[in-house]
């Protein structure tokens, strides 16, 4: 019998040309899989973008951006209020200062010369005056600031080579007064409330109710809205959305006053009803301002999302409501 030659039973190795063919086939499959994955990713991104654009066109806002910005502000405000309350002065001064600058700039764009530097300085000065000195200090700071802003504008007119008409000067002065009354005065109510005993909890509570108003109006109006509330001012705001905002604000109001403030449940109903009205009024007020100035957004401070004032318009009048309610309920 003839024995097999050494190595005769070993499998034969593929030839170099076969190895090259296998490698090329593997590379081709990998490239195809990668291209297919990239195509699916692009298609999914395009679909999400189209949905977001349709939602933005329908609601008038970029929802993902709105949620992201709201969460960022919530984290900063909660940290300031709960960790070290005086730090809230920095947050409030930033919000009011930027809001005043945005509105004054929008008015100047519309031909109404509201001095920006003194306007911002007054709004920032009101914050420590309210937090450290209370109502009287805040009121005198605001009144003195209005006089300062008016004198600033009159000096500008006096030294100007081309004198504007008297009617325009009066309009500039009244607009400067409105900026302070709308932003600095209402914003001071938030600061005054935060400075009270357990006031930081009241600030968190009423802001949560404002968020509920906005969310309830958004969800209900988007799905059920048919009857416009104020078509000339805000065409996308409906009575169905307002009803949803009231319902949501009452539910959240009861939850926050019972769990956070330790008050009877009926105060939550009252807080929810009042805040739903003030938040809606604040939203409509800013819409009226923008329509009067002929602009879509107050500014472009938040890229692709409008101005900062567009995000706090519902909070400003609601702060006055919450502060007055605090004084009545607590004192």
LINKA-V400866 format. One record per helix or strand of 3 or more residues. SS is the DSSP state (~ for helix, > for strand). FROM is the first residue (numbers start at 1). LEN is the number of residues. Records with the same first field share a line. If there is no record, write none. Layout:
SS->FROM-LEN  FROM-LEN
This chain:
~->16-44  63-21  85-25  116-44  166-30  199-26  239-21  265-29  309-22
>->228-3  234-5
